[in-house]
């Protein structure tokens, strides 16, 4: 039941994202190749690489280590678009990043996990079949986005009426998922916060900095640099929670896999960095 609620919530959240997108949003980044290259470099390459280095540096092992890698492969979401707007970043570019990342995640996430799982959890002998995992991630994270885009394209007026309501519902679902996870795994959350907290906060801060540095090196506009930093620094924890629960049913405890806990912890801790980051970028 818990897994069904999680997957259903994620599908609706991604569908809500799709309602806010148009086909043009997917092509917008291609009109700004430097910004597109910066986004791909930061989110698809540097984020998983830095996460893996931090896992090694902190000596994190087992389920939680793989859970951090799952999180590092997740795209941004509606939250990152909102944070970009509040930070006075390039919202159109942020939406374009989110749209493209939501599409490629179905491939990149299973591929990264297939490489890192044997290293991080060799004692459990987890065998990830790439194609089935790709299909699962595609059906839960990418297909709902495409359906939302299609509805907006075919019935724009109806989609506009649905957009605000669906966005409110998706935000409520995200909060409900997070609260439900924390309540169900509260003892585990508290017990492992000293272990997971430092690495997740550091990953968040480093990626915010990486986005800023890469943007400056490529001489992007200030608003584009802000968008790049937000997209690199804030991941969709809901995807991480659901994917973690899909990997191994045998490891589900209290209705939730331990692979999902890092994403749940991250979804709370990232609030610590959001407010100062937004205030800082607004003052520039």
C-alpha positions in Angstrom: 0.0 0.0 0.0 2.8 2.4 0.9 4.6 1.7 -2.3 1.4 2.3 -4.3 0.9 5.6 -2.6 4.5 6.7 -3.2 4.4 5.7 -6.9 1.0 7.3 -7.5 2.1 10.5 -5.8 5.3 10.7 -7.9 3.4 10.1 -11.1 0.9 12.9 -10.3 3.7 15.3 -9.3 5.5 14.8 -12.6 2.2 15.0 -14.5 1.6 18.4 -12.8 5.1 19.5 -13.9 4.2 18.5 -17.5 1.0 20.6 -17.4 3.2 23.7 -16.9 5.5 22.9 -19.9 5.2 23.3 -23.6 7.2 21.6 -26.4 9.1 24.9 -26.8 10.4 24.6 -23.2 12.3 21.5 -24.2 14.0 23.3 -27.0 14.7 26.6 -25.2 18.0 25.4 -23.8 19.3 24.4 -27.2 19.0 28.1 -28.2 21.6 28.8 -25.5 24.3 26.1 -26.1 26.6 27.4 -23.4 23.9 27.2 -20.7 22.9 23.8 -21.9 26.4 22.4 -21.8 26.8 23.9 -18.3 23.6 22.3 -17.1 24.5 18.9 -18.5 28.0 19.1 -17.1 26.9 20.1 -13.6 23.8 17.8 -13.2 24.6 14.7 -15.2 28.3 14.4 -14.7 29.6 16.4 -11.7 26.7 15.7 -9.3 27.0 11.9 -9.4 30.8 12.1 -9.4 30.9 14.5 -6.4 28.4 12.3 -4.6 30.5 9.3 -5.1 33.6 11.1 -3.9 31.8 12.3 -0.7 30.5 8.8 0.0 34.1 7.5 -0.2 35.5 10.4 1.9 32.8 10.0 4.6 33.2 6.2 4.6 29.5 5.8 4.0 28.5 2.2 3.2 25.6 -0.1 2.3 22.0 1.0 1.7 22.6 4.7 2.6 25.5 5.0 0.2 23.5 3.7 -2.7 20.6 5.9 -1.5 22.9 9.0 -1.8 23.8 7.9 -5.4 20.1 7.6 -6.2 19.5 11.1 -5.0 22.4 12.4 -7.1 20.8 11.1 -10.3 17.5 12.8 -9.6 16.6 15.9 -11.7 15.2 19.1 -10.2 11.5 19.6 -10.1 8.8 22.1 -9.5 10.6 23.2 -6.3 13.7 24.2 -8.3 11.7 26.2 -10.7 10.1 28.1 -7.8 13.4 28.6 -6.1 14.8 30.0 -9.4 12.0 32.5 -9.6 12.4 33.6 -6.0 16.2 33.9 -6.6 15.5 36.1 -9.6 17.1 33.6 -11.9 16.2 32.7 -15.5 12.9 30.8 -15.0 12.5 29.8 -18.6 16.0 28.3 -18.6 15.2 26.5 -15.3 12.0 25.0 -16.7 14.0 23.9 -19.8 16.6 22.2 -17.6 13.9 20.5 -15.6 12.1 19.3 -18.7 15.2 17.9 -20.3 16.5 16.3 -17.1 13.2 14.6 -16.5 13.4 12.9 -19.9 17.0 11.7 -19.6 16.7 10.6 -16.0 15.0 7.4 -17.2 18.3 6.4 -18.8 21.0 8.0 -16.7 19.7 7.0 -13.3 19.6 3.2 -14.0 23.0 3.4 -15.8 24.7 5.2 -12.9 23.2 2.8 -10.3 24.2 -0.3 -12.4 27.8 0.9 -12.1 27.9 2.0 -8.5 25.7 -0.6 -6.8 28.2 -3.5 -7.1 30.8 -1.2 -5.5 28.7 0.3 -2.7 26.6 -2.7 -1.7 28.5 -5.8 -2.8 27.6 -7.8 0.2 23.9 -7.7 -0.7 24.4 -8.9 -4.3 21.9 -6.5 -5.8 21.6 -7.1 -9.4 20.1 -4.2 -11.3 18.5 -5.1 -14.6 18.9 -1.9 -16.5 16.1 -2.2 -19.0 13.3 -3.0 -16.4 14.6 -0.2 -14.2 14.6 2.2 -17.1 11.0 1.3 -17.9 10.0 1.8 -14.3 11.6 5.2 -14.0 10.3 6.2 -17.4 6.7 5.2 -16.5 6.8 7.0 -13.2 9.0 10.1 -13.9 9.1 10.7 -17.6 5.8 9.5 -19.1 3.6 11.6 -16.8 5.5 14.7 -17.8 5.0 13.9 -21.5 1.3 13.3 -20.9 1.0 16.6 -19.2 2.8 18.3 -22.0 0.5 16.6 -24.6 -2.6 17.7 -22.7 -1.3 21.3 -22.5 -0.6 21.2 -26.3 -4.0 19.8 -27.3 -6.2 21.6 -24.8 -4.2 24.7 -23.6 -7.2 26.3 -21.9 -8.2 23.2 -20.0 -4.6 22.7 -19.0 -4.3 26.2 -17.7 -7.3 25.7 -15.5 -5.9 22.5 -14.2 -2.3 23.8 -13.8 -2.7 25.8 -10.6 -4.9 23.2 -8.8 -2.6 20.3 -9.8 0.4 22.3 -8.7 -1.2 22.8 -5.3 -2.1 19.2 -5.0 1.4 18.1 -6.1 3.0 20.3 -3.4 0.6 18.8 -0.9 1.5 15.3 -2.0 5.2 16.1 -1.7 4.7 17.3 1.8 2.5 14.3 2.7 5.0 11.8 1.3 7.8 13.5 3.2 5.9 13.7 6.5 4.7 10.1 6.0 8.2 8.9 5.4 9.6 10.7 8.5 6.8 9.5 10.7 7.1 5.9 9.5 10.9 6.0 9.8 11.4 8.5 12.6 13.6 6.4 14.8 15.8 5.5 11.8 15.8 9.1 10.7 17.0 10.4 14.1 19.5 7.5 14.5 21.1 8.2 11.1 20.9 12.0 10.9 24.4 12.4 12.3 25.6 10.0 9.6 23.6 11.3 6.6 23.2 15.0 7.6 26.8 16.2 7.0 27.3 14.4 3.7 23.9 15.6 2.3 24.3 19.2 3.4 27.8 19.2 2.0 26.6 17.8 -1.3 23.9 20.4 -1.5 26.3 23.3 -0.8 29.1 22.0 -3.1 26.7 21.6 -6.0 25.3 25.1 -5.5 28.9 26.4 -5.6 29.7 24.2 -8.7 26.7 25.7 -10.5 28.0 29.2 -9.7 31.6 28.4 -10.7 30.7 26.7 -14.0 28.3 29.5 -14.9 31.0 32.1 -14.3 33.7 30.2 -16.2 31.3 30.0 -19.2 30.5 33.7 -18.7 26.8 33.2 -18.5 24.4 36.0 -17.5 23.7 36.4 -13.8 20.2 35.1 -14.1 21.4 32.0 -16.0 24.1 31.4 -13.4 21.4 31.5 -10.7 19.3 29.0 -12.6 22.2 26.7 -13.1 23.2 26.8 -9.4 19.6 26.0 -8.3 19.2 23.1 -10.8 22.5 21.6 -9.8 21.9 22.1 -6.1 18.3 21.0 -5.5 17.2 17.6 -6.5 13.7 16.0 -6.6 13.7 14.0 -3.4 10.4 12.3 -4.3 11.9 10.5 -7.2 14.7 9.3 -5.0 12.3 8.1 -2.3 10.2 6.1 -4.9 13.2 4.7 -6.9 14.8 3.6 -3.6 11.6 1.6 -2.7 11.6 0.0 -6.2 15.1 -1.4 -6.2 14.7 -4.1 -3.6 11.5 -5.2 -2.0 13.3 -7.4 0.4 14.9 -4.4 2.1 11.6 -2.6 2.8 11.3 -1.8 6.5 8.1 -0.3 7.9 6.9 0.1 4.3 9.9 2.1 3.1 13.3 1.0 1.8 16.4 2.2 3.5 17.6 3.2 0.1 15.0 5.9 0.2 16.0 7.5 3.5 18.8 9.7 2.2 16.4 11.4 -0.2 13.9 11.9 2.6 16.6 13.4 4.9 17.8 15.6 2.0 14.3 16.9 1.3 14.3 18.3 4.8 17.9 19.5 5.1 17.9 21.4 1.8 15.5 23.8 3.4 18.4 25.0 5.5 20.2 26.3 2.5 17.3 27.5 0.4 16.5 30.6 2.4 20.0 32.1 2.6 20.7 31.3 -1.0 17.5 33.0 -2.2 18.2 36.1 0.0 21.7 36.3 -1.3 20.9 36.1 -5.0 18.1 38.6 -4.6 20.5 41.2 -3.2 22.9 40.9 -6.2 
